[in-house]
Amino acid sequence: MRAVKASFAVVAVLSVEIAWGDILEVSPLDFGTIAVSQNSTPGQVDVSFTGLVNYTGGIYGITPPTRGEFFLSNFPSNQSLFITSSNIQATTNSDITSQDQFTLDSINVPSVVTTDGSGSATLYVGGVLETSADGTNNYTNTRYTISYQISVNY
């Protein structure tokens, strides 16, 4: 079994479609440090916005992943905020050149969060990171990053 470690940081790009409201990243979505023991079938790290974690297809966790957390403030009180997400980068970038890269298969967010009486809310973000499953190339022991976008509307 050949295991390659990889650590992750996911870069968030947030947009607000209104003239007010602030979004502060408290902690980034992080897939932790993983070992890829084989790459002949798709392997995934699934981190839900509720905090549940699942590894499949030859990926093993070394350090635990964490969901992303954002603090939303200066919105109207008791307002429903509609959340959408999208990938803005097809594959990861690595600090050191790697024969293979990961993809962000999906980003998961709640569809709606409601602000409290002060116009604030907490938004948690999860995602599914996937190997290429090409069976030939290897992953380098380095840090990988990828970008995604979250939109907040009401």
N, CA and C of each residue as an Amber inpcrd file, in Angstrom:
protein
   462
   0.8430000  -1.1630000   0.0000000   0.0000000   0.0000000   0.0000000
   0.8970000   1.2370000   0.0000000   0.7250000   2.1000000  -0.9600000
   1.4840000   3.3450000  -1.0350000   0.5680000   4.4710000  -0.6050000
   0.9400000   5.1490000   0.4490000   0.1170000   6.2470000   0.9530000
   0.8430000   7.5600000   0.7230000   0.1210000   8.5100000   0.2160000
   0.6540000   9.8460000   0.0130000  -0.1740000  10.7960000   0.8410000
   0.4960000  11.6450000   1.5960000  -0.2300000  12.6120000   2.4070000
  -0.4850000  13.8790000   1.6060000  -1.6110000  14.4700000   1.8540000
  -1.9420000  15.7460000   1.2400000  -2.7000000  16.5670000   2.2710000
  -2.4030000  17.8390000   2.3550000  -3.1630000  18.6960000   3.2630000
  -3.8590000  19.7640000   2.4430000  -4.9630000  20.2710000   2.9620000
  -5.8240000  21.1350000   2.1700000  -6.2010000  22.4230000   2.8650000
  -6.3720000  23.4300000   2.0640000  -7.0140000  24.6640000   2.4830000
  -7.8900000  25.0610000   1.3080000  -9.1140000  25.3740000   1.5810000
 -10.0350000  25.7800000   0.5330000 -10.2570000  27.2780000   0.6570000
 -10.1280000  27.9810000  -0.4330000 -10.2870000  29.4200000  -0.4460000
 -11.7290000  29.7420000  -0.8160000 -12.3620000  30.5420000  -0.0010000
 -13.7520000  30.9130000  -0.2630000 -13.8080000  32.2910000  -0.8940000
 -14.6650000  32.4290000  -1.8580000 -14.9580000  33.7230000  -2.4460000
 -16.4410000  33.9500000  -2.1920000 -16.7580000  34.9890000  -1.4620000
 -18.1530000  35.2410000  -1.1040000 -18.6580000  36.4690000  -1.8220000
 -19.9240000  36.4210000  -2.2020000 -20.5240000  37.6000000  -2.8060000
 -21.8450000  37.8850000  -2.1180000 -22.1280000  39.1260000  -1.9660000
 -23.3880000  39.5610000  -1.3840000 -24.0630000  40.4260000  -2.4320000
 -25.3030000  40.1000000  -2.7450000 -26.0080000  40.7710000  -3.8300000
 -26.7880000  41.9970000  -3.3470000 -26.3710000  42.5790000  -2.2410000
 -27.1050000  43.7080000  -1.6790000 -26.1260000  44.8030000  -1.2960000
 -26.6510000  45.9380000  -0.8760000 -25.8050000  47.0660000  -0.5360000
 -25.2970000  46.9970000   0.8990000 -25.8150000  46.1130000   1.7250000
 -25.3290000  46.0040000   3.0920000 -25.2560000  44.5450000   3.5040000
 -24.6280000  44.3200000   4.5960000 -24.3990000  42.9720000   5.0980000
 -22.9150000  42.6640000   5.0310000 -22.4110000  42.0990000   6.1000000
 -20.9910000  41.7660000   6.1770000 -20.8330000  40.2630000   6.3370000
 -19.7880000  39.7360000   5.7260000 -19.4790000  38.3090000   5.8310000
 -18.0300000  38.1820000   6.2770000 -17.8320000  37.4730000   7.3800000
 -16.5060000  37.2740000   7.9400000 -16.2110000  35.7850000   7.9940000
 -15.0970000  35.3700000   7.3970000 -14.6950000  33.9710000   7.4740000
 -14.0920000  33.7280000   8.8590000 -14.7520000  32.8790000   9.6340000
 -14.2590000  32.5190000  10.9600000 -13.2230000  31.4110000  10.8420000
 -13.5370000  30.3930000  10.0340000 -12.5810000  29.3110000   9.7610000
 -12.8660000  28.7440000   8.3770000 -11.8140000  28.4070000   7.6240000
 -12.0050000  27.9070000   6.2590000 -12.4510000  26.4510000   6.2440000
 -13.0870000  26.0550000   5.1640000 -13.3380000  24.6400000   4.9050000
 -11.9770000  24.0020000   4.6950000 -11.6920000  22.9480000   5.4520000
 -10.3800000  22.3190000   5.4090000 -10.5690000  20.8050000   5.3950000
 -10.0550000  20.1380000   4.3960000 -10.2000000  18.6920000   4.2860000
  -9.1560000  17.9370000   5.0990000  -8.3690000  18.6420000   5.8980000
  -7.3870000  18.0210000   6.7680000  -6.2300000  17.4520000   5.9870000
  -5.4830000  16.5700000   6.6200000  -4.3960000  15.8580000   5.9650000
  -4.8780000  14.4450000   5.7030000  -4.7180000  14.0040000   4.4600000
  -5.2210000  12.6840000   4.0730000  -4.1020000  11.8400000   3.4700000
  -4.3360000  10.5420000   3.4340000  -3.4620000   9.6070000   2.7320000
  -4.2720000   8.9820000   1.6070000  -3.7120000   8.9660000   0.4050000
  -4.3410000   8.3230000  -0.7470000  -3.6080000   7.0020000  -0.9610000
  -4.2650000   5.8940000  -0.6400000  -3.5990000   4.5950000  -0.7410000
  -3.6930000   3.9800000  -2.1310000  -4.7070000   4.3800000  -2.8860000
  -4.8470000   3.9270000  -4.2830000  -5.6850000   4.9480000  -5.0210000
  -5.4590000   5.0390000  -6.3230000  -6.1590000   6.0360000  -7.1310000
  -6.7620000   5.4130000  -8.3840000  -7.1280000   4.1270000  -8.3130000
  -7.7240000   3.4770000  -9.4840000  -9.2400000   3.6320000  -9.5110000
  -9.8410000   3.9790000  -8.4020000 -11.2690000   4.2900000  -8.3210000
 -11.4110000   5.6100000  -7.5810000 -12.5170000   6.3220000  -7.7720000
 -12.6670000   7.6150000  -7.0930000 -12.6450000   7.4600000  -5.5760000
 -11.8440000   8.2840000  -4.9530000 -11.8310000   8.3790000  -3.4990000
 -12.3500000   9.7420000  -3.0980000 -13.0480000   9.8020000  -1.9810000
 -13.6350000  11.0690000  -1.5600000 -13.4510000  11.3240000  -0.0720000
 -13.3500000  12.6160000   0.2360000 -13.4910000  13.1090000   1.5990000
 -14.7470000  13.9620000   1.5640000 -15.7450000  13.5880000   2.3410000
 -17.0260000  14.2920000   2.3810000 -17.1700000  14.9430000   3.7520000
 -17.1820000  16.2690000   3.7650000 -17.3750000  17.0300000   4.9930000
 -18.7030000  17.7650000   4.8360000 -19.7070000  17.3960000   5.6190000
 -21.0090000  18.0470000   5.4810000 -21.0160000  19.3700000   6.2460000
 -21.9310000  20.2630000   5.9020000 -22.0260000  21.5300000   6.6230000
 -22.4870000  21.3080000   8.0600000 -23.0100000  20.1280000   8.3600000
 -23.3820000  19.8020000   9.7410000 -22.1980000  19.2590000  10.5390000
 -21.0670000  19.0080000   9.8530000 -19.8610000  18.5630000  10.5340000
 -19.5560000  17.0830000  10.4160000 -20.4280000  16.3090000   9.7650000
 -20.1590000  14.8820000   9.5860000 -19.0650000  14.6820000   8.5440000
 -18.2260000  13.6600000   8.7560000 -17.1090000  13.3870000   7.8570000
 -17.1670000  11.9330000   7.4050000 -16.8990000  11.6990000   6.1150000
 -16.8750000  10.3510000   5.5720000 -15.7370000  10.2360000   4.5570000
 -14.9710000   9.1390000   4.6560000 -13.8920000   8.8430000   3.7110000
 -14.2870000   7.6150000   2.9110000 -14.0440000   7.6260000   1.5900000
 -14.3230000   6.4600000   0.7560000 -13.2130000   6.2710000  -0.2740000
 -13.1310000   5.0740000  -0.8290000 -12.2950000   4.7850000  -1.9890000
 -10.8030000   4.9440000  -1.8150000 -10.2430000   4.4830000  -0.7200000
  -8.7960000   4.5260000  -0.5690000  -8.2360000   5.8130000  -0.0190000
  -9.0810000   6.6770000   0.5400000  -8.6130000   7.8810000   1.2160000
  -8.7750000   7.6570000   2.7160000  -7.7210000   7.9870000   3.4500000
  -7.7390000   7.8230000   4.9040000  -7.3480000   9.1420000   5.5630000
  -8.0290000   9.4890000   6.6270000  -7.7400000  10.7280000   7.3350000
  -6.5480000  10.5940000   8.2530000  -5.6840000  11.5900000   8.2200000
  -4.5520000  11.6610000   9.1420000  -4.8290000  12.7370000  10.1870000
  -5.1790000  13.9330000   9.7320000  -5.6820000  14.9630000  10.6400000
  -7.1130000  15.2650000  10.2090000  -7.9940000  15.5530000  11.1620000
  -9.4040000  15.6860000  10.8180000  -9.7280000  16.9360000  10.0010000
 -10.6910000  16.7940000   9.0930000 -11.1710000  17.9580000   8.3480000
 -12.0980000  18.7950000   9.2230000 -12.3320000  20.0190000   8.7980000
 -13.2830000  20.8920000   9.5000000 -14.1420000  21.6210000   8.4790000
 -15.4030000  21.7670000   8.8130000 -16.3000000  22.5420000   7.9530000
 -15.9230000  24.0130000   8.0380000 -16.2630000  24.7480000   6.9950000
 -16.0280000  26.1880000   7.0060000 -17.0910000  26.8870000   7.8360000
 -16.7180000  28.0040000   8.4350000 -17.6720000  28.7850000   9.2300000
 -17.5530000  30.2530000   8.8630000 -18.7020000  30.8810000   8.6050000
 -18.7670000  32.2930000   8.2740000 -19.7640000  32.9900000   9.1900000
 -19.4230000  34.2000000   9.6130000 -20.3120000  35.0010000  10.4480000
 -20.9260000  36.0800000   9.5620000 -22.2440000  36.0800000   9.4770000
 -22.9840000  37.0500000   8.6700000 -23.5490000  38.0960000   9.6190000
 -23.3400000  39.3680000   9.3340000 -23.8320000  40.4260000  10.2210000
 -24.3090000  41.6250000   9.4140000 -24.9970000  42.5170000  10.0910000
 -25.5370000  43.7480000   9.4920000 -26.5770000  43.4750000   8.4130000
 -27.3090000  42.3980000   8.5670000 -28.4640000  42.1030000   7.7280000
 -29.7130000  42.4980000   8.5120000 -30.8770000  42.5570000   7.8820000
 -32.0990000  42.8470000   8.6280000 -32.3770000  41.7700000   9.6870000
 -33.0280000  42.1530000  10.7480000 -33.3880000  41.2320000  11.8350000
 -34.3520000  40.1680000  11.3530000 -34.1650000  38.9460000  11.8380000
 -35.0720000  37.8230000  11.5650000 -35.3640000  37.6540000  10.0730000
 -34.3350000  37.8130000   9.2760000 -34.4490000  37.7470000   7.8100000
 -33.9560000  36.3930000   7.3110000 -34.6990000  35.7910000   6.3890000
 -34.2310000  34.5790000   5.7150000 -33.1960000  34.9790000   4.6730000
 -32.0260000  34.3500000   4.7400000 -30.9640000  34.5780000   3.7700000
 -30.8430000  33.3160000   2.9260000 -30.8990000  33.4660000   1.6250000
 -30.8550000  32.3290000   0.7120000 -29.4140000  32.1210000   0.2490000
 -28.9200000  30.9080000   0.4460000 -27.5150000  30.5920000   0.2240000
 -27.3820000  29.6900000  -1.0000000 -26.4700000  30.0330000  -1.8980000
 -26.1320000  29.1700000  -3.0330000 -24.6080000  29.0600000  -3.1030000
 -24.1420000  28.0120000  -3.7510000 -22.7020000  27.8010000  -3.8670000
 -22.3630000  27.3350000  -5.2700000 -21.1190000  27.5580000  -5.6600000
 -20.6580000  27.0730000  -6.9610000 -19.1440000  26.9140000  -6.9450000
 -18.6640000  25.9840000  -7.7710000 -17.2300000  25.8000000  -7.9700000
 -16.7630000  26.8620000  -8.9490000 -15.6610000  27.5100000  -8.6510000
 -15.1090000  28.4780000  -9.5980000 -13.7330000  28.0530000 -10.0930000
 -13.3130000  26.8580000  -9.6830000 -12.0210000  26.3190000 -10.0990000
 -12.2010000  24.8240000 -10.3070000 -11.7810000  24.3050000 -11.4380000
 -12.0180000  22.8910000 -11.7720000 -11.2240000  21.9240000 -10.8950000
  -9.9560000  22.1990000 -10.6900000  -9.1070000  21.3000000  -9.8980000
  -8.2430000  22.1120000  -8.9420000  -7.6400000  21.3990000  -8.0040000
  -6.7930000  22.0530000  -7.0160000  -5.5090000  22.5930000  -7.6330000
  -4.8840000  23.4860000  -6.9070000  -3.5130000  23.9230000  -7.1610000
  -2.6790000  23.3500000  -6.0310000  -1.4300000  23.0400000  -6.2810000
  -0.5780000  22.5160000  -5.2220000   0.6410000  23.3950000  -5.0410000
   1.1230000  23.4690000  -3.7760000   2.3090000  24.2720000  -3.4840000
   3.5350000  23.7450000  -4.2290000   3.6490000  22.4180000  -4.3130000
   4.7190000  21.7620000  -5.0570000   4.0450000  21.0340000  -6.2180000
   4.6530000  21.0310000  -7.3890000   4.0580000  20.3740000  -8.5530000
   3.7110000  18.9250000  -8.2350000   2.4930000  18.5410000  -8.5880000
   2.0050000  17.1830000  -8.3560000   1.5500000  16.5860000  -9.6800000
   1.7900000  15.2890000  -9.8770000   1.3420000  14.6240000 -11.0960000
  -0.1750000  14.6490000 -11.2050000  -0.8620000  14.6840000 -10.0950000
  -2.3130000  14.6330000 -10.0970000  -2.8740000  15.7080000  -9.1790000
  -4.1160000  16.0880000  -9.4340000  -4.8080000  17.0870000  -8.6200000
  -6.1700000  16.5300000  -8.2130000  -6.7590000  17.1280000  -7.2070000
  -8.0790000  16.7630000  -6.7170000  -9.1250000  17.6820000  -7.3380000
 -10.3880000  17.2700000  -7.2950000 -11.4890000  18.1370000  -7.7020000
 -12.4110000  18.3510000  -6.5020000 -13.0420000  19.5000000  -6.4750000
 -14.0720000  19.7840000  -5.4810000 -15.3810000  19.3690000  -6.1360000
 -15.8150000  18.1540000  -5.8280000 -16.9770000  17.5600000  -6.4780000
 -18.2510000  18.3430000  -6.1850000 -18.3780000  18.8250000  -4.9490000
 -19.5470000  19.6340000  -4.5980000 -19.2550000  20.4390000  -3.3470000
 -20.0120000  21.4860000  -3.1710000 -19.9840000  22.3110000  -1.9700000
 -21.3640000  22.1750000  -1.3640000 -21.4420000  21.9460000  -0.0690000
 -22.7710000  21.8520000   0.5100000 -22.9640000  22.9080000   1.5780000
 -24.0860000  23.5800000   1.4600000 -24.4900000  24.6570000   2.3640000
 -25.9810000  24.5060000   2.6240000 -26.4550000  25.0480000   3.7290000
 -27.9120000  25.0710000   3.8950000 -28.5070000  26.0220000   2.8600000
 -29.7060000  25.7510000   2.4020000 -30.3180000  26.6250000   1.3940000
 -30.7950000  27.9450000   1.9920000 -31.0780000  27.9390000   3.2920000
 -31.5590000  29.1470000   3.9670000 -30.9840000  29.1920000   5.3770000
 -30.5270000  30.3630000   5.7920000 -30.2260000  30.6220000   7.1980000
 -31.0170000  31.8630000   7.5830000 -31.4100000  31.9400000   8.8360000
 -32.2160000  33.0700000   9.3100000 -31.4180000  33.8700000  10.3240000
 -31.3960000  35.1660000  10.1340000 -30.6670000  36.0280000  11.0700000
 -31.4210000  36.1190000  12.3890000 -30.6820000  36.4680000  13.4250000
 -31.3020000  36.6610000  14.7370000 -31.8140000  38.1000000  14.8460000
 -32.2180000  38.4910000  16.0290000 -32.7620000  39.8230000  16.2440000
 -31.7860000  40.9480000  15.9650000 -30.4860000  40.6420000  15.9830000
 -29.4800000  41.6700000  15.6970000 -29.0410000  41.6650000  14.2310000
 -29.6420000  40.7860000  13.4130000 -29.2930000  40.7190000  11.9920000
 -28.0570000  39.8830000  11.7010000 -27.7360000  38.9610000  12.6170000
 -26.5540000  38.1140000  12.4650000 -26.9400000  36.6490000  12.3260000
 -26.0680000  35.8770000  11.6950000 -26.2710000  34.4340000  11.5650000
 -24.9160000  33.7790000  11.3300000 -24.8610000  32.4870000  11.5790000
 -23.6670000  31.7070000  11.2910000 -23.9740000  30.7820000  10.1260000
 -23.0680000  30.7300000   9.1660000 -23.2030000  29.8730000   7.9970000
 -22.0650000  28.8590000   8.0150000 -22.4240000  27.5760000   7.9190000
 -21.4250000  26.5120000   7.8440000 -21.3800000  25.9670000   6.4170000
 -20.1750000  25.6280000   5.9510000 -19.9570000  25.1660000   4.5920000
 -19.2090000  23.8360000   4.6120000 -19.6760000  22.8890000   3.8150000
 -19.0030000  21.6070000   3.6600000 -18.7040000  21.3680000   2.1940000
 -18.1150000  20.2330000   1.8950000 -17.8110000  19.9220000   0.5130000
 -17.3320000  18.4920000   0.3570000 -17.2420000  18.0780000  -0.9000000
 -16.7540000  16.7370000  -1.2380000 -15.5380000  16.8940000  -2.1370000
 -14.4000000  16.4160000  -1.6530000 -13.1580000  16.4420000  -2.4070000
 -12.9440000  15.0590000  -3.0000000 -12.5420000  14.9910000  -4.2850000
 -12.4460000  13.6950000  -4.9600000 -11.1060000  13.5370000  -5.6790000
 -10.5960000  12.3000000  -5.6660000  -9.3880000  11.9770000  -6.4200000
  -9.7390000  11.8220000  -7.8980000  -8.7170000  11.7770000  -8.7400000
  -8.9350000  11.6810000 -10.1840000  -9.3200000  10.2830000 -10.6410000
  -8.9260000   9.2640000  -9.8890000  -9.1940000   7.8550000 -10.2260000
  -8.5540000   7.4500000 -11.5460000  -7.4310000   8.0850000 -11.9030000
  -6.7960000   7.7240000 -13.1670000  -5.9360000   6.4660000 -13.0630000
  -5.5710000   6.0550000 -11.8540000  -4.8300000   4.8200000 -11.6670000
  -3.3630000   4.8730000 -12.0400000  -2.8960000   5.9950000 -12.5890000
  -1.5210000   6.0930000 -13.0620000  -0.7020000   7.1000000 -12.2680000
  -1.2010000   8.3060000 -12.1660000  -0.4480000   9.3900000 -11.5370000
  -0.5020000   9.3190000 -10.0180000   0.4760000   9.9480000  -9.3890000
   0.5520000   9.9940000  -7.9370000   0.3210000  11.4080000  -7.4300000
  -0.0800000  11.4970000  -6.1910000  -0.2230000  12.7780000  -5.5120000
   1.0540000  13.0600000  -4.7340000   1.5080000  14.2950000  -4.8090000
   2.7040000  14.7240000  -4.0860000   2.3240000  15.0860000  -2.6610000
   3.2310000  14.8590000  -1.7400000   3.0270000  15.2400000  -0.3460000
   3.2200000  16.7490000  -0.2440000   2.1160000  17.4860000  -0.3900000
   2.1550000  18.9440000  -0.3960000   0.7910000  19.4930000  -0.0020000
   0.6630000  20.7800000   0.0010000  -0.5950000  21.4570000   0.3200000
  -1.3240000  21.7450000  -0.9900000  -2.6430000  21.4600000  -1.0100000
  -3.4880000  21.6970000  -2.1740000  -4.5540000  22.7290000  -1.8000000
  -4.8850000  23.6160000  -2.7370000  -5.9330000  24.6090000  -2.5060000
  -6.8810000  24.6410000  -3.6920000  -8.1010000  25.1050000  -3.4230000
  -9.1090000  25.2570000  -4.4770000 -10.0850000  26.3430000  -4.0430000
 -10.7120000  27.0050000  -4.9940000 -11.6330000  28.1030000  -4.6890000
 -13.0710000  27.7320000  -5.0060000 -13.9790000  28.3040000  -4.2480000
 -15.4020000  28.1510000  -4.4990000 -16.0900000  29.4650000  -4.1670000
 -17.3480000  29.5660000  -4.5120000 -18.0910000  30.8100000  -4.2810000
 -19.3780000  30.5190000  -3.5300000 -19.6790000  31.3580000  -2.5690000
 -20.9310000  31.3290000  -1.8280000 -21.6500000  32.6550000  -2.0750000
 -22.9340000  32.5820000  -2.3930000 -23.7230000  33.8160000  -2.5680000
 -24.8120000  33.8590000  -1.5060000 -25.0200000  35.0580000  -0.9750000
 -26.0370000  35.2970000   0.0450000 -27.0250000  36.3010000  -0.5220000
 -28.2750000  35.9040000  -0.6220000 -29.3350000  36.7710000  -1.1820000
 -30.5430000  36.7890000  -0.2630000 -31.3140000  37.8430000  -0.3360000
 -32.6280000  37.8530000   0.3360000 -33.5710000  38.7550000  -0.4000000
